[in-house]
Amino acid sequence: MKSHLAPRSLARLAGTAFVTLLAGHAMGQSPAVSQPGGLNLGNTSFYDGFSGPPGWTWLSTVLHSSANKIVDSNGNASPVFTDPKINSTVFVNQITYAMPASIGGWRPALMAILPVVALDTSFGPGPSLKDGGTGAGDITLEASLQAEPVMNAGGAPVFVQRLAAAAILPTGRYDQNVDINQGSGYASFNPYWAASFFPAPRWETSWRLHYLYNFKNNKPASSAPRPFNGQPVSTTQAGDAAWVNFATSYSVTPDVSVGINGYFFQQLSDSRANGTRLADSRERVLGIGPGMMWRISPKKALWINAYTESMVRNRAASPLSLQARMVINF
C-alpha cells in the first residue's frame, strides 16, 4: 500500500515526564542525572520509513503523559516520594524541507523542531521535586537522506528507509534551581535509521533504531544541591543510550490503518557526576499500546497513539501516555 505521508522525526520533546529522578537525589546520596526529557519514545510509529514528498511539510503534535511513580535500579517504586504525580503536556511544531531531486536514489532533507512544554507536579507529604512550569523546550535540528522505495512487480512498495542525524541544542528554558526543566541544559547527538517493510497486502511493519550521545552538563540543576564525594556537583553527564521504536499495522480501509506500536529504551553506560561513574544509574523502559493512522487527504494525515510503560528502571514510570499528530504537506 502506498503512503505519501509519514511522520518526520520527533527526535526530542523536551521536558516531559520521562525524566530520570534517582531516589538518592532527595536522600543526598548521589546527584540526579537525567536523560534528555521527552526523547522520541514512540512519537513515530506506522509508515515511519516514508518522509513524504519533496517540498515543505509541517507537523504538529500534542502529547500528554502522567507518571505516578519513580522507579529505582531494581524496578521498585522509590519509597522516598510518597505520592508522586508528574504531568506534562507538550505542543510541538516541526517544519521540514525535502529537496526536489534525489542523489543516487536518496533525497536530502532538513528539519527543525520547537516544543512548548507545560509541567505540573505534586508529591504529597515528604520530599518533593520542583518543576519549571511552562516554557519552550530545546530545539532539534536534523539532516536526513530518504531512499526511494523498493517496489514489487505490481508497483507497490516492499521496503523503504531513511538515515538521519539530529543535534539537540540546549536552547530551552532551564533553571539551575529547578529539578524538572523544559530544557536539558546540555547538547545531545542522536542519529537513527528508520524503515518500513510490507510483508503482505495491507500489512506493514516499521522501526526506528536510535543512538544517543549526551555531552556534559556544566550547570547541573537541583532545587536542593548537595555535595558529592565531599565536593560540589560541578558537572554531570548522562550515559549514552540506544532504543527502538516499533510498529505494525493493518489497513482496514485504503485510508485507515490500525495496529500496535511501542518502544524499548536502554541506557548503555553509567551516568557520571564530576567525572565519577554513578553505579546502577542506567535507565530502561518498555512502552507498548494501540495506535491508528488516518490519511485525511493526499497531503494530510493524522496519527493517534497510546502507550503504557513497564520494565522501568531509574526513571519516572507512566501508566498512560496519549498523543495526536497531524502532518500537512505543502
VMD Tcl script that draws the C-alpha trace (Angstrom):
set ca {
  {0.00 0.00 0.00}
  {1.43 3.38 -0.95}
  {1.73 6.15 1.59}
  {2.77 9.63 0.57}
  {2.61 10.90 4.13}
  {4.57 9.64 7.07}
  {5.84 11.10 10.33}
  {9.05 13.02 10.39}
  {11.15 12.51 13.48}
  {10.31 13.98 16.84}
  {13.86 13.44 17.98}
  {13.33 15.49 21.09}
  {10.28 16.60 23.06}
  {11.86 18.49 25.91}
  {10.68 18.36 29.47}
  {8.03 15.61 29.51}
  {7.55 13.33 32.46}
  {10.08 10.88 31.06}
  {12.84 12.04 33.41}
  {15.38 10.14 35.50}
  {14.74 11.02 39.12}
  {17.05 8.99 41.34}
  {15.90 8.44 44.90}
  {19.36 9.40 46.01}
  {18.66 12.95 44.86}
  {16.23 13.51 47.71}
  {18.27 11.44 50.19}
  {21.50 13.28 49.46}
  {23.30 10.05 48.44}
  {24.08 10.96 44.83}
  {23.07 13.62 42.31}
  {20.26 13.04 39.85}
  {21.44 12.73 36.24}
  {18.72 12.66 33.59}
  {18.50 11.54 30.01}
  {17.05 14.33 27.84}
  {13.38 14.53 28.78}
  {10.94 13.54 26.06}
  {13.14 11.72 23.59}
  {11.32 10.19 20.63}
  {9.93 7.25 22.57}
  {7.08 6.15 20.34}
  {6.45 9.58 18.86}
  {6.87 7.99 15.44}
  {5.14 4.72 14.56}
  {3.35 3.50 11.41}
  {4.92 4.00 7.96}
  {7.97 5.63 9.53}
  {10.20 4.67 6.60}
  {8.46 7.32 4.48}
  {9.09 11.04 4.92}
  {6.64 12.49 2.42}
  {7.05 14.17 -0.99}
  {9.51 16.96 -1.90}
  {8.89 20.44 -0.57}
  {7.67 21.75 2.77}
  {5.97 19.66 5.46}
  {4.51 20.91 8.73}
  {3.83 18.53 11.58}
  {2.06 19.44 14.82}
  {1.93 17.12 17.84}
  {0.15 17.25 21.19}
  {1.45 14.78 23.78}
  {0.15 14.25 27.32}
  {1.82 11.99 29.85}
  {1.17 11.26 33.52}
  {3.77 9.50 35.68}
  {2.71 8.18 39.08}
  {5.84 6.52 40.42}
  {9.60 6.91 40.38}
  {11.40 3.62 39.88}
  {14.86 2.65 41.19}
  {17.53 0.42 39.64}
  {15.78 -2.72 40.95}
  {12.46 -1.88 39.36}
  {10.79 -0.90 42.65}
  {8.89 2.31 43.33}
  {11.09 4.66 45.33}
  {9.91 4.93 48.96}
  {11.34 8.46 49.14}
  {8.37 10.03 47.32}
  {5.03 9.17 48.92}
  {2.60 10.15 46.16}
  {4.41 11.43 43.04}
  {2.39 12.87 40.17}
  {4.33 14.25 37.20}
  {2.07 15.55 34.44}
  {3.33 17.04 31.20}
  {1.64 18.41 28.12}
  {3.82 19.12 25.10}
  {2.91 21.04 21.95}
  {5.40 20.60 19.11}
  {5.81 22.48 15.86}
  {8.05 20.83 13.31}
  {8.98 22.06 9.84}
  {10.77 20.00 7.18}
  {12.07 20.80 3.71}
  {12.81 17.88 1.34}
  {14.92 18.64 -1.72}
  {13.16 18.35 -5.11}
  {15.77 15.98 -6.58}
  {17.32 12.79 -5.26}
  {21.03 12.00 -5.42}
  {21.81 8.39 -6.29}
  {18.36 7.33 -5.13}
  {18.48 9.33 -1.85}
  {16.60 12.58 -1.23}
  {18.20 15.07 1.24}
  {16.03 16.92 3.75}
  {16.42 19.39 6.62}
  {14.19 19.67 9.67}
  {13.72 21.81 12.80}
  {11.60 21.13 15.92}
  {10.46 23.59 18.58}
  {8.45 22.23 21.56}
  {6.49 24.13 24.20}
  {6.18 22.24 27.49}
  {3.74 22.59 30.40}
  {4.77 20.77 33.61}
  {2.61 20.16 36.67}
  {3.94 18.08 39.59}
  {2.93 17.14 43.12}
  {4.50 14.74 45.61}
  {2.35 14.62 48.73}
  {3.95 14.72 52.20}
  {7.73 14.49 52.43}
  {10.43 15.17 49.82}
  {9.38 16.72 46.54}
  {10.87 17.89 43.26}
  {10.34 21.34 41.76}
  {9.12 21.74 38.18}
  {9.72 24.61 35.74}
  {6.09 25.39 34.86}
  {5.50 26.26 31.20}
  {8.13 27.29 28.67}
  {9.98 26.49 25.46}
  {11.92 23.25 25.18}
  {15.19 22.53 23.41}
  {15.41 23.00 19.63}
  {16.30 19.99 17.47}
  {17.98 20.34 14.06}
  {18.14 17.34 11.74}
  {19.56 16.35 8.35}
  {18.34 13.20 6.62}
  {18.57 11.09 3.46}
  {15.34 9.45 2.30}
  {15.71 6.44 -0.01}
  {13.40 5.81 -2.92}
  {11.13 2.84 -2.07}
  {11.81 -0.64 -3.41}
  {8.74 -1.65 -5.44}
  {7.33 -5.04 -6.42}
  {6.20 -6.07 -9.89}
  {2.74 -4.64 -9.22}
  {4.09 -1.19 -8.34}
  {3.50 -1.44 -4.58}
  {6.25 -0.64 -2.04}
  {8.09 -3.52 -0.41}
  {10.74 -1.67 1.61}
  {11.70 1.95 2.25}
  {14.25 3.52 4.59}
  {15.78 6.77 5.84}
  {19.07 7.74 7.51}
  {19.26 10.82 9.71}
  {21.34 12.62 12.32}
  {19.94 15.15 14.78}
  {21.52 17.69 17.12}
  {19.57 18.54 20.28}
  {20.63 22.03 21.35}
  {20.33 23.37 24.93}
  {18.14 26.33 24.00}
  {15.09 25.58 26.17}
  {14.03 27.02 29.48}
  {16.49 25.82 32.13}
  {16.79 26.88 35.77}
  {19.58 25.54 37.97}
  {17.25 25.82 40.97}
  {14.62 23.55 39.41}
  {14.63 19.74 39.36}
  {12.43 19.14 36.27}
  {13.13 21.60 33.45}
  {11.81 22.08 29.93}
  {15.37 22.08 28.60}
  {18.12 19.59 29.39}
  {20.96 22.08 29.93}
  {23.29 20.14 27.61}
  {23.61 19.13 23.96}
  {22.99 15.64 22.56}
  {23.71 13.84 19.27}
  {21.01 11.47 18.00}
  {21.49 9.54 14.71}
  {18.88 6.97 13.63}
  {17.77 4.55 10.92}
  {14.05 4.38 10.08}
  {12.46 1.78 7.79}
  {9.15 0.24 6.76}
  {8.62 -3.27 5.38}
  {5.46 -4.52 3.63}
  {5.33 -8.33 4.09}
  {1.80 -8.85 2.69}
  {-1.08 -6.87 1.20}
  {-2.50 -4.36 3.73}
  {0.24 -5.13 6.28}
  {3.26 -3.01 7.21}
  {5.85 -3.05 9.96}
  {8.08 -0.10 10.80}
  {11.00 0.57 13.08}
  {13.40 3.31 14.02}
  {16.76 2.45 15.61}
  {18.29 5.32 17.61}
  {21.64 6.01 19.22}
  {22.12 8.85 21.70}
  {25.29 10.53 22.90}
  {24.96 13.16 25.63}
  {27.53 15.88 26.23}
  {28.42 17.23 29.66}
  {26.13 19.48 31.63}
  {28.31 22.18 33.17}
  {25.41 23.69 35.12}
  {23.59 20.82 36.83}
  {20.17 21.76 38.17}
  {18.79 20.98 41.63}
  {16.40 22.72 43.99}
  {18.44 21.37 46.94}
  {22.07 20.88 45.79}
  {24.21 18.66 47.99}
  {27.91 17.73 47.83}
  {29.03 14.53 46.10}
  {32.14 12.82 47.48}
  {32.75 15.93 49.54}
  {32.72 18.28 46.55}
  {30.03 20.46 44.92}
  {28.48 18.89 41.82}
  {30.01 20.93 39.01}
  {29.37 18.62 36.02}
  {27.09 15.73 35.15}
  {26.82 13.56 32.05}
  {24.04 11.14 31.20}
  {25.29 7.85 29.77}
  {24.89 7.04 26.08}
  {21.83 5.04 25.09}
  {20.08 3.15 22.31}
  {16.43 2.44 21.65}
  {13.98 1.25 19.04}
  {10.50 2.43 18.08}
  {8.46 -0.39 16.52}
  {5.00 -0.66 14.98}
  {2.84 -2.99 12.92}
  {-0.45 -2.02 11.28}
  {-3.22 -3.37 9.07}
  {-5.14 -1.23 6.56}
  {-8.80 -1.78 7.37}
  {-9.67 0.67 4.56}
  {-7.44 2.37 1.95}
  {-7.22 5.40 4.26}
  {-7.30 3.95 7.80}
  {-4.68 1.71 9.41}
  {-4.79 0.29 12.95}
  {-2.17 -1.62 14.87}
  {0.27 -1.92 17.76}
  {3.13 0.49 18.44}
  {5.88 0.54 21.04}
  {9.41 1.45 22.12}
  {12.24 -0.09 24.12}
  {14.92 2.20 25.61}
  {18.17 1.05 27.23}
  {20.96 3.24 28.61}
  {24.29 1.65 27.62}
  {26.75 3.24 30.04}
  {26.56 4.66 33.56}
  {25.93 8.34 34.09}
  {28.64 10.47 35.68}
  {28.94 13.28 38.22}
  {32.19 15.26 38.46}
  {33.62 12.64 36.10}
  {32.83 9.76 38.50}
  {30.61 6.89 37.38}
  {27.30 6.52 39.24}
  {26.67 2.83 39.85}
  {23.25 1.42 38.92}
  {22.25 4.61 37.09}
  {21.22 3.13 33.71}
  {17.70 3.84 32.50}
  {15.39 1.31 30.85}
  {11.76 1.33 29.75}
  {9.37 -0.61 27.52}
  {6.24 1.13 26.24}
  {3.52 -0.51 24.16}
  {-0.07 0.21 23.12}
  {-2.59 0.66 20.29}
  {-2.50 3.23 17.51}
  {-4.11 4.33 14.27}
  {-3.33 6.37 11.17}
  {-5.91 8.20 9.03}
  {-4.99 9.55 5.60}
  {-7.33 12.51 5.52}
  {-6.25 13.57 2.01}
  {-3.22 13.10 -0.26}
  {-1.47 15.89 1.71}
  {-2.84 15.41 5.23}
  {-2.65 12.59 7.76}
  {-3.42 12.04 11.44}
  {-1.83 9.60 13.91}
  {-3.24 8.76 17.35}
  {-1.10 6.62 19.68}
  {-1.31 5.39 23.28}
  {1.33 3.72 25.45}
  {1.68 2.12 28.86}
  {5.13 1.51 30.33}
  {6.73 -1.50 32.03}
  {10.25 -2.87 32.75}
  {11.10 0.60 34.07}
  {14.45 1.30 35.73}
  {15.86 4.58 37.12}
  {13.15 6.85 35.76}
  {9.58 8.03 36.24}
  {7.02 5.46 35.04}
  {3.90 6.45 33.10}
  {0.85 4.14 33.11}
  {-0.63 6.05 30.15}
  {0.67 8.43 27.50}
  {-1.53 9.81 24.72}
  {-0.56 11.71 21.59}
  {-2.12 13.07 18.42}
  {-0.07 14.14 15.39}
  {-1.17 15.97 12.26}
  {1.06 16.30 9.20}
  {0.42 18.60 6.24}
  {2.44 18.71 3.02}
  {2.51 21.95 1.05}
}
mol new
graphics top color blue
foreach p $ca { graphics top sphere $p radius 0.5 }
foreach p [lrange $ca 0 end-1] q [lrange $ca 1 end] { graphics top cylinder $p $q radius 0.2 }
display resetview
